[in-house]
Amino acid sequence: MWVFRFEAMPAARAWTLADLRSAAEPVEGVEWVGTAESPALRLWVCEAHPRVALRLALPEARAMEMLQFRCRLQAKGLTQGTEKWQTGRIMIEWYPLDGGDPELDPIGGIVDDKSSADAPMVAVSAAGPAIPALRLEHLGRAGEFTLSDLEIIPVRERALWKTGRWLLAAGFLGWFYRLIRAGSAIPRPRALAAGLVWLLMGIQFVVPGPWKLQRPLLVAEFQLGNADRMKNPAQAPPAVVSVGVLPSSGEVPPSGYLLPQGSLALQVKLLVSQARVLLHVLLLLAPTMVSACLIGRRRTLPLAILCAASIELAQMAFGFRFEWLDALDLLTDATGIVAGLWLAQKVRRYRRERCNR
């Protein structure tokens, strides 16, 4: 069902770099290369222009909430600045219909001599329907990077996903309930409550997970349906009447540091890197303790282990690299599980003592 979560918007237009090139104005440090049918965009810095930032308007863009975005980035000698975010990077600008400040939605970055895969991802406007534009920045100290193979497709969630996700959630809740109740005398309300705890953990940290950018699983890309529906947007009315000034192509001031995006837990984890260990301990401690108080430690332990393993496996399934810090996360998850089971034992013992007084 995740593969069929999105579909191309009927009669909406798709864009490539060739579409964006026609409206682009000359900018220092930016050069169009390649052929007219298959162009690429090269950005570089030097003493004359130590920073480069460029906006590319999407021709005939209408108000929308979601875009499937894919491209390839290739860096050459791109030296990172003094901060980690001072690299070559690409983002979507979402211009709200009330004329407020645009939302900057980072899509990817590149440094050194690395290249990025052209895996698709779906960017989602945080404030509802907005006018999108593309933004490129070179904030490194030297070198260059090239953007190529760009494809932007307006998408929306399928009715299959909007309805089916609730059926999936109900199915998983029922599975947790039966797993907890199998061969035990645990009261039904307690089993249902514990199952709900682990279901919410799965929704928040496994699928869909804490990420703002929605990625396909490694096994298959999003199946958007018939792309021929996007060939003639002129006959289709805009989804929402736009208000305010439309974004235009040209040079823009560099945006600087951007706050992390995603769920609150993910933002805190990225903002306060020193708290990573503590956050992972707390991530499994709280649900493990609640579950153990409801259904006991023996029934809770396999569910907690399954949750911890699923969180790390989901990162790999969505295309995030597995690094040594992720191995540390598993260790801290285990610490949280043990601490949660220990606290639950203390809580249950305290309640028994109070009842016996």
Backbone hydrogen bonds in HBPLUS format (Angstrom, degrees):
<---DONOR---> <-ACCEPTOR-->    atom                        ^
c    i                          cat <-CA-CA->   ^        H-A-AA   ^      H-
h    n   atom  resd res      DA  || num        DHA   H-A  angle D-A-AA Bond
n    s   type  num  typ     dist DA aas  dist angle  dist       angle   num
A0004-PHE N   A0001-MET O   3.11 MM   3  5.21 129.2  2.38  97.9 111.0     1
A0005-ARG N   A0002-TRP O   3.15 MM   3  4.99 155.5  2.21 111.2 109.0     2
A0223-GLN N   A0003-VAL O   2.90 MM 220  5.92 164.1  1.92 151.5 154.6     3
A0158-ARG N   A0005-ARG O   2.85 MM 153  5.74 168.7  1.86 150.0 152.7     4
A0007-GLU N   A0156-ARG O   2.88 MM 149  5.63 152.1  1.96 160.1 169.2     5
A0156-ARG N   A0007-GLU O   2.94 MM 149  5.63 146.6  2.05 153.0 163.7     6
A0008-ALA N   A0224-LEU O   2.93 MM 216  5.14 167.6  1.95 135.0 133.1     7
A0009-MET N   A0154-PRO O   3.06 MM 145  5.84 168.8  2.07 133.5 135.0     8
A0012-ALA N   A0009-MET O   3.24 MM   3  5.51 162.0  2.28 128.9 126.9     9
A0011-ALA N   A0229-ARG O   2.82 MM 218  5.10 126.8  2.10 121.4 134.3    10
A0015-TRP N   A0152-ILE O   2.89 MM 137  5.11 157.5  1.94 145.1 152.6    11
A0152-ILE N   A0015-TRP O   2.94 MM 137  5.11 156.9  2.00 148.6 152.6    12
A0019-ASP N   A0016-THR O   3.08 MM   3  5.39 130.0  2.34 104.2 116.2    13
A0020-LEU N   A0016-THR O   3.30 MM   4  6.70 150.1  2.40 145.4 153.6    14
A0021-ARG N   A0017-LEU O   2.93 MM   4  6.02 139.1  2.10 150.2 160.3    15
A0024-ALA N   A0021-ARG O   3.17 MM   3  5.13 152.1  2.25 101.6 110.0    16
A0030-VAL N   A0027-VAL O   3.12 MM   3  5.53 142.9  2.26 142.1 138.1    17
A0044-TRP N   A0029-GLY O   2.99 MM  15  5.19 154.0  2.06 139.8 147.0    18
A0031-GLU N   A0042-ARG O   2.86 MM  11  5.14 153.2  1.93 149.8 156.9    19
A0042-ARG N   A0031-GLU O   2.80 MM  11  5.14 175.7  1.80 160.0 161.2    20
A0033-VAL N   A0040-ALA O   2.88 MM   7  5.17 170.0  1.89 145.6 149.1    21
A0040-ALA N   A0033-VAL O   2.80 MM   7  5.17 153.1  1.87 142.9 142.0    22
A0041-LEU N   A0147-LEU O   2.88 MM 106  5.08 161.3  1.92 147.2 153.4    23
A0147-LEU N   A0041-LEU O   2.76 MM 106  5.08 160.9  1.79 148.0 153.4    24
A0043-LEU N   A0145-PHE O   2.93 MM 102  5.58 168.4  1.95 166.5 169.7    25
A0145-PHE N   A0043-LEU O   2.98 MM 102  5.58 150.9  2.07 153.4 162.6    26
A0046-CYS N   A0049-HIS O   3.35 MM   3  5.41 159.1  2.40 110.4 116.4    27
A0052-VAL N   A0138-HIS O   3.18 MM  86  5.09 164.2  2.21 141.9 145.6    28
A0138-HIS N   A0052-VAL O   2.76 MM  86  5.09 161.5  1.80 150.0 154.8    29
A0252-VAL N   A0053-ALA O   3.13 MM 199  5.46 165.1  2.15 126.2 129.1    30
A0054-LEU N   A0136-LEU O   2.79 MM  82  5.19 163.8  1.82 159.1 163.6    31
A0136-LEU N   A0054-LEU O   2.81 MM  82  5.19 163.4  1.84 155.8 161.6    32
A0055-ARG N   A0250-GLY O   2.89 MM 195  5.43 170.9  1.90 160.1 163.1    33
A0250-GLY N   A0055-ARG O   3.00 MM 195  5.43 157.0  2.05 145.9 145.6    34
A0056-LEU N   A0134-LEU O   2.73 MM  78  5.02 165.9  1.75 150.3 153.7    35
A0134-LEU N   A0056-LEU O   2.96 MM  78  5.02 168.6  1.97 154.6 151.0    36
A0061-ALA N   A0058-LEU O   3.11 MM   3  5.45 133.3  2.34 146.9 138.5    37
A0064-MET N   A0130-ALA O   2.95 MM  66  5.44 163.5  1.98 138.4 138.5    38
A0130-ALA N   A0064-MET O   2.89 MM  66  5.44 158.5  1.94 136.5 138.7    39
A0125-SER N   A0065-GLU O   2.83 MM  60  5.12 166.2  1.85 151.6 156.1    40
A0155-VAL N   A0066-MET O   3.17 MM  89  5.47 166.5  2.19 122.7 126.7    41
A0067-LEU N   A0123-ALA O   3.00 MM  56  5.31 153.0  2.08 147.7 155.5    42
A0123-ALA N   A0067-LEU O   2.83 MM  56  5.31 153.7  1.90 160.2 158.6    43
A0068-GLN N   A0153-ILE O   2.75 MM  85  5.10 169.1  1.76 159.2 156.7    44
A0153-ILE N   A0068-GLN O   2.92 MM  85  5.10 162.0  1.95 147.7 153.7    45
A0069-PHE N   A0121-MET O   2.72 MM  52  5.46 170.2  1.73 171.0 171.7    46
A0121-MET N   A0069-PHE O   2.99 MM  52  5.46 141.9  2.14 141.5 153.3    47
A0070-ARG N   A0151-GLU O   3.03 MM  81  5.37 145.3  2.16 151.8 159.8    48
A0151-GLU N   A0070-ARG O   2.90 MM  81  5.37 146.1  2.01 162.5 160.5    49
A0072-ARG N   A0148-SER O   2.86 MM  76  5.25 151.5  1.94 157.1 154.2    50
A0148-SER N   A0072-ARG O   2.97 MM  76  5.25 155.4  2.03 152.6 158.8    51
A0116-SER N   A0073-LEU O   2.87 MM  43  5.24 154.1  1.94 148.4 154.6    52
A0074-GLN N   A0146-THR O   2.98 MM  72  5.16 150.2  2.07 142.9 151.5    53
A0146-THR N   A0074-GLN O   2.81 MM  72  5.16 150.6  1.89 136.8 146.3    54
A0075-ALA N   A0114-LYS O   2.85 MM  39  5.46 176.0  1.86 173.2 173.4    55
A0076-LYS N   A0144-GLU O   2.87 MM  68  5.39 159.4  1.91 154.8 151.4    56
A0144-GLU N   A0076-LYS O   3.13 MM  68  5.39 155.4  2.20 138.2 145.8    57
A0078-LEU N   A0112-ASP O   3.06 MM  34  4.48 161.6  2.10 125.9 120.3    58
A0112-ASP N   A0078-LEU O   2.72 MM  34  4.48 151.7  1.79 145.5 139.0    59
A0079-THR N   A0142-ALA O   3.05 MM  63  5.19 147.3  2.16 118.7 128.5    60
A0141-ARG N   A0079-THR O   2.82 MM  62  5.41 150.4  1.91 148.8 156.8    61
A0081-GLY N   A0086-GLN O   2.97 MM   5  4.90 163.0  2.00 139.9 145.4    62
A0086-GLN N   A0083-GLU O   3.11 MM   3  5.47 162.4  2.14 111.8 117.3    63
A0087-THR N   A0085-TRP O   2.98 MM   2  5.65 128.6  2.25 107.3  92.2    64
A0139-LEU N   A0087-THR O   2.96 MM  52  5.12 172.0  1.97 133.9 135.6    65
A0088-GLY N   A0110-ILE O   3.10 MM  22  5.16 164.1  2.13 166.5 161.7    66
A0110-ILE N   A0088-GLY O   2.73 MM  22  5.16 143.7  1.86 152.1 158.9    67
A0089-ARG N   A0137-GLU O   2.89 MM  48  5.40 163.3  1.91 156.9 162.1    68
A0137-GLU N   A0089-ARG O   2.99 MM  48  5.40 161.1  2.02 158.0 158.1    69
A0090-ILE N   A0108-GLY O   2.94 MM  18  5.53 160.1  1.98 155.9 156.0    70
A0107-ILE N   A0090-ILE O   2.89 MM  17  5.67 169.1  1.91 147.4 147.1    71
A0108-GLY N   A0090-ILE O   3.32 MM  18  5.53 158.9  2.37 145.2 144.6    72
A0091-MET N   A0135-ARG O   2.93 MM  44  5.25 155.3  1.99 154.1 157.9    73
A0135-ARG N   A0091-MET O   2.91 MM  44  5.25 156.5  1.96 161.7 158.0    74
A0092-ILE N   A0105-ASP O   2.92 MM  13  5.00 161.8  1.96 137.7 139.0    75
A0105-ASP N   A0092-ILE O   2.81 MM  13  5.00 168.1  1.83 157.8 160.8    76
A0093-GLU N   A0133-ALA O   2.80 MM  40  5.05 170.5  1.81 147.4 150.8    77
A0133-ALA N   A0093-GLU O   2.89 MM  40  5.05 132.5  2.12 140.2 150.4    78
A0094-TRP N   A0103-GLU O   2.84 MM   9  4.97 162.1  1.87 146.2 152.3    79
A0103-GLU N   A0094-TRP O   2.87 MM   9  4.97 154.5  1.94 142.5 144.8    80
A0095-TYR N   A0131-ILE O   2.81 MM  36  4.88 169.3  1.83 138.3 142.0    81
A0131-ILE N   A0095-TYR O   2.89 MM  36  4.88 161.5  1.92 139.2 137.8    82
A0099-GLY N   A0096-PRO O   3.23 MM   3  5.73 163.2  2.26 115.5 117.8    83
A0114-LYS N   A0111-VAL O   3.27 MM   3  6.13 166.4  2.29 141.7 145.7    84
A0122-VAL N   A0214-GLN O   2.76 MM  92  4.98 166.0  1.77 150.2 155.2    85
A0214-GLN N   A0122-VAL O   3.00 MM  92  4.98 168.2  2.01 150.4 148.7    86
A0161-TRP N   A0158-ARG O   3.11 MM   3  5.35 125.9  2.42  99.5 111.4    87
A0162-LYS N   A0158-ARG O   3.08 MM   4  6.43 164.7  2.10 150.6 154.9    88
A0163-THR N   A0159-ALA O   3.03 MM   4  6.09 160.3  2.07 150.8 154.0    89
A0164-GLY N   A0160-LEU O   2.74 MM   4  5.42 144.7  1.86 132.7 144.2    90
A0165-ARG N   A0161-TRP O   2.95 MM   4  5.49 157.0  2.01 140.1 142.1    91
A0166-TRP N   A0163-THR O   3.19 MM   3  5.83 137.6  2.38 113.8 123.0    92
A0168-LEU N   A0164-GLY O   2.79 MM   4  6.05 154.9  1.85 153.4 161.0    93
A0169-ALA N   A0165-ARG O   2.91 MM   4  6.08 157.7  1.96 139.7 145.9    94
A0170-ALA N   A0166-TRP O   2.94 MM   4  6.14 158.3  1.98 143.4 149.3    95
A0171-GLY N   A0167-LEU O   2.86 MM   4  6.06 152.1  1.94 143.6 151.7    96
A0172-PHE N   A0168-LEU O   2.88 MM   4  6.19 160.2  1.92 155.8 160.2    97
A0173-LEU N   A0169-ALA O   2.88 MM   4  6.06 155.2  1.94 147.0 154.7    98
A0174-GLY N   A0170-ALA O   2.93 MM   4  6.14 156.2  1.99 145.1 151.3    99
A0175-TRP N   A0171-GLY O   2.94 MM   4  6.20 146.6  2.05 141.2 150.9   100
A0176-PHE N   A0172-PHE O   2.89 MM   4  6.15 164.2  1.91 154.6 157.3   101
A0177-TYR N   A0173-LEU O   2.94 MM   4  6.13 159.9  1.98 147.3 153.5   102
A0178-ARG N   A0174-GLY O   2.97 MM   4  6.18 163.0  2.00 149.1 152.4   103
A0179-LEU N   A0175-TRP O   2.93 MM   4  6.07 156.8  1.98 148.6 155.7   104
A0180-ILE N   A0176-PHE O   2.92 MM   4  6.11 154.9  1.98 151.0 157.1   105
A0181-ARG N   A0177-TYR O   2.96 MM   4  6.12 156.5  2.02 148.0 154.9   106
A0182-ALA N   A0178-ARG O   2.94 MM   4  5.78 133.6  2.16 143.0 152.0   107
A0184-SER N   A0181-ARG O   3.09 MM   3  5.40 155.6  2.15 138.7 131.6   108
A0191-ALA N   A0187-PRO O   3.02 MM   4  6.32 162.4  2.06 157.8 163.3   109
A0192-LEU N   A0188-ARG O   2.89 MM   4  6.07 160.9  1.92 158.3 163.4   110
A0193-ALA N   A0189-PRO O   2.93 MM   4  6.08 157.9  1.98 145.5 151.6   111
A0194-ALA N   A0190-ARG O   2.94 MM   4  6.14 163.2  1.97 152.1 156.2   112
A0195-GLY N   A0191-ALA O   2.95 MM   4  6.09 156.5  2.00 143.8 150.8   113
A0196-LEU N   A0192-LEU O   2.95 MM   4  6.19 148.1  2.06 143.6 152.1   114
A0197-VAL N   A0193-ALA O   3.09 MM   4  6.42 147.5  2.20 143.4 151.6   115
A0198-TRP N   A0194-ALA O   3.22 MM   4  6.62 159.9  2.27 152.8 155.7   116
A0199-LEU N   A0195-GLY O   2.93 MM   4  6.10 146.1  2.04 144.4 154.8   117
A0200-LEU N   A0196-LEU O   2.99 MM   4  6.13 165.2  2.01 151.3 153.9   118
A0201-MET N   A0197-VAL O   3.14 MM   4  6.42 150.1  2.23 141.0 149.5   119
A0202-GLY N   A0198-TRP O   3.05 MM   4  6.23 151.7  2.13 139.7 146.6   120
A0203-ILE N   A0199-LEU O   2.98 MM   4  6.33 156.8  2.03 152.8 159.0   121
A0204-GLN N   A0200-LEU O   2.98 MM   4  6.08 163.5  2.01 150.0 154.3   122
A0205-PHE N   A0201-MET O   2.96 MM   4  5.84 152.7  2.04 146.1 152.7   123
A0206-VAL N   A0202-GLY O   2.86 MM   4  4.81 142.2  2.01 130.8 135.0   124
A0207-VAL N   A0202-GLY O   2.98 MM   5  6.20 142.5  2.13 148.3 159.9   125
A0209-GLY N   A0203-ILE O   3.17 MM   6  5.96 159.6  2.22 148.2 149.6   126
A0263-SER N   A0210-PRO O   2.75 MM  53  4.80 151.9  1.83 143.6 149.0   127
A0220-ALA N   A0217-LEU O   3.27 MM   3  5.86 148.1  2.37 114.3 121.2   128
A0218-LEU N   A0317-ALA O   2.87 MM  99  5.50 134.7  2.08 148.8 162.7   129
A0229-ARG N   A0226-ASN O   3.48 MM   3  6.23 168.7  2.50 114.8 117.6   130
A0230-MET N   A0227-ALA O   3.08 MM   3  5.76 167.3  2.10 120.7 124.1   131
A0231-LYS N   A0228-ASP O   3.36 MM   3  5.67 157.7  2.42 120.1 117.7   132
A0236-ALA N   A0233-PRO O   3.09 MM   3  5.37 155.1  2.16 109.7 117.4   133
A0267-GLN N   A0263-SER O   2.94 MM   4  6.23 158.4  1.98 154.3 160.8   134
A0268-VAL N   A0264-LEU O   2.96 MM   4  6.20 165.2  1.98 155.2 158.2   135
A0269-LYS N   A0265-ALA O   3.05 MM   4  6.19 158.4  2.10 143.4 149.7   136
A0270-LEU N   A0266-LEU O   2.98 MM   4  6.20 154.4  2.05 149.1 155.1   137
A0271-LEU N   A0267-GLN O   2.82 MM   4  5.93 153.4  1.89 150.8 158.9   138
A0272-VAL N   A0268-VAL O   2.89 MM   4  5.79 166.4  1.91 151.1 154.6   139
A0275-ALA N   A0272-VAL O   2.92 MM   3  5.49 149.7  2.01 114.0 123.0   140
A0276-ARG N   A0273-SER O   3.18 MM   3  5.32 164.5  2.20 111.5 112.9   141
A0279-LEU N   A0275-ALA O   2.87 MM   4  6.00 163.7  1.90 161.2 166.0   142
A0280-HIS N   A0276-ARG O   3.04 MM   4  6.28 157.1  2.10 150.2 155.5   143
A0281-VAL N   A0277-VAL O   3.04 MM   4  6.33 151.2  2.13 149.1 157.5   144
A0282-LEU N   A0278-LEU O   2.95 MM   4  6.22 165.9  1.97 154.1 157.3   145
A0283-LEU N   A0279-LEU O   2.78 MM   4  5.89 140.3  1.94 141.2 153.2   146
A0285-LEU N   A0281-VAL O   2.97 MM   4  5.98 144.6  2.10 144.8 156.0   147
A0286-ALA N   A0282-LEU O   3.40 MM   4  6.09 172.8  2.40 142.2 141.8   148
A0288-THR N   A0284-LEU O   3.11 MM   4  5.91 152.1  2.19 140.8 149.3   149
A0289-MET N   A0285-LEU O   2.91 MM   4  6.02 161.1  1.95 154.2 159.3   150
A0290-VAL N   A0286-ALA O   3.04 MM   4  6.28 169.8  2.05 158.7 161.0   151
A0291-SER N   A0287-PRO O   2.89 MM   4  5.92 165.6  1.91 147.6 152.3   152
A0292-ALA N   A0288-THR O   2.86 MM   4  5.94 161.1  1.89 148.6 154.3   153
A0293-CYS N   A0289-MET O   3.00 MM   4  6.17 150.6  2.09 146.4 154.0   154
A0294-LEU N   A0290-VAL O   3.10 MM   4  6.35 138.4  2.28 140.2 151.5   155
A0294-LEU N   A0291-SER O   3.04 MM   3  5.06 125.2  2.35  94.3 109.0   156
A0295-ILE N   A0291-SER O   2.80 MM   4  6.01 169.6  1.82 165.4 166.6   157
A0296-GLY N   A0292-ALA O   2.84 MM   4  4.30 138.6  2.01 117.5 124.1   158
A0300-THR N   A0296-GLY O   3.23 MM   4  6.26 141.2  2.39 136.5 147.4   159
A0301-LEU N   A0297-ARG O   3.01 MM   4  5.99 160.1  2.05 155.8 157.1   160
A0303-LEU N   A0300-THR O   3.05 MM   3  5.31 117.6  2.46 106.5 122.2   161
A0304-ALA N   A0300-THR O   2.92 MM   4  6.15 157.2  1.97 162.1 169.7   162
A0305-ILE N   A0301-LEU O   3.00 MM   4  6.25 162.3  2.04 156.8 161.5   163
A0306-LEU N   A0302-PRO O   2.95 MM   4  6.05 158.7  1.99 142.5 148.6   164
A0307-CYS N   A0303-LEU O   2.97 MM   4  6.16 152.4  2.04 143.1 150.5   165
A0308-ALA N   A0304-ALA O   2.99 MM   4  6.25 166.3  2.01 153.0 155.7   166
A0309-ALA N   A0305-ILE O   2.99 MM   4  6.17 168.1  2.01 154.5 157.8   167
A0310-SER N   A0306-LEU O   2.95 MM   4  6.01 154.0  2.01 142.9 150.6   168
A0311-ILE N   A0307-CYS O   3.01 MM   4  6.24 151.7  2.10 151.6 158.1   169
A0312-GLU N   A0308-ALA O   3.41 MM   4  6.73 162.7  2.44 149.3 151.8   170
A0313-LEU N   A0309-ALA O   2.94 MM   4  6.11 161.1  1.97 151.9 158.1   171
A0314-ALA N   A0310-SER O   2.83 MM   4  5.83 150.2  1.92 144.3 151.7   172
A0317-ALA N   A0313-LEU O   2.87 MM   4  6.12 157.4  1.92 151.0 158.3   173
A0318-PHE N   A0314-ALA O   2.93 MM   4  6.08 141.8  2.08 147.8 156.1   174
A0320-PHE N   A0315-GLN O   2.81 MM   5  5.19 151.9  1.89 165.3 155.9   175
A0319-GLY N   A0316-MET O   3.03 MM   3  5.09 161.2  2.06 107.1 111.1   176
A0326-ASP N   A0323-GLU O   2.89 MM   3  5.33 136.3  2.09 107.2 119.4   177
A0327-ALA N   A0324-TRP O   3.13 MM   3  5.11 123.1  2.47  93.8 107.8   178
A0328-LEU N   A0324-TRP O   3.10 MM   4  6.50 148.8  2.20 142.7 151.3   179
A0329-ASP N   A0325-LEU O   2.88 MM   4  6.21 139.6  2.05 135.7 147.4   180
A0330-LEU N   A0326-ASP O   3.11 MM   4  6.50 148.3  2.22 143.8 150.0   181
A0331-LEU N   A0327-ALA O   3.25 MM   4  6.62 150.2  2.35 141.1 148.7   182
A0332-THR N   A0328-LEU O   2.91 MM   4  6.27 160.6  1.95 154.6 159.6   183
A0333-ASP N   A0329-ASP O   2.73 MM   4  5.94 150.2  1.82 149.1 158.6   184
A0334-ALA N   A0330-LEU O   2.97 MM   4  6.20 155.3  2.04 142.1 148.1   185
A0335-THR N   A0331-LEU O   3.00 MM   4  6.35 148.3  2.10 141.6 150.8   186
A0336-GLY N   A0332-THR O   2.89 MM   4  6.20 152.7  1.97 146.6 153.6   187
A0337-ILE N   A0333-ASP O   2.91 MM   4  6.26 151.0  2.00 149.6 157.7   188
A0338-VAL N   A0334-ALA O   2.98 MM   4  6.24 168.8  1.99 153.5 155.6   189
A0339-ALA N   A0335-THR O   2.92 MM   4  6.07 164.6  1.94 150.1 155.0   190
A0340-GLY N   A0336-GLY O   2.86 MM   4  5.95 152.3  1.94 142.8 150.6   191
A0341-LEU N   A0337-ILE O   2.96 MM   4  6.24 158.4  2.01 153.5 158.5   192
A0342-TRP N   A0338-VAL O   2.99 MM   4  6.20 156.6  2.05 149.3 156.0   193
A0343-LEU N   A0339-ALA O   2.90 MM   4  6.10 161.6  1.93 149.9 154.6   194
A0344-ALA N   A0340-GLY O   2.96 MM   4  6.09 155.2  2.02 143.2 150.4   195
A0345-GLN N   A0341-LEU O   3.10 MM   4  6.32 151.7  2.18 141.6 148.3   196
A0346-LYS N   A0342-TRP O   3.08 MM   4  6.43 154.1  2.15 145.5 152.4   197
A0347-VAL N   A0343-LEU O   2.86 MM   4  6.14 156.4  1.91 152.9 159.4   198
A0348-ARG N   A0344-ALA O   2.92 MM   4  6.13 166.1  1.94 152.6 155.8   199
A0349-ARG N   A0345-GLN O   2.95 MM   4  6.08 156.0  2.01 146.0 153.0   200
A0350-TYR N   A0346-LYS O   2.93 MM   4  6.07 156.2  1.98 145.0 151.7   201
A0351-ARG N   A0347-VAL O   2.96 MM   4  6.23 154.6  2.03 148.6 155.3   202
A0352-ARG N   A0348-ARG O   2.99 MM   4  6.23 156.0  2.05 145.1 151.4   203
A0353-GLU N   A0349-ARG O   3.00 MM   4  6.23 160.6  2.04 149.8 154.8   204
A0354-ARG N   A0350-TYR O   3.05 MM   4  6.29 153.1  2.12 144.9 152.0   205
A0355-CYS N   A0351-ARG O   2.97 MM   4  6.21 154.0  2.04 146.2 153.3   206
A0356-ASN N   A0352-ARG O   3.03 MM   4  6.26 137.8  2.22 144.7 155.8   207
A0357-ARG N   A0354-ARG O   3.32 MM   3  5.37 153.1  2.40  99.0 106.7   208
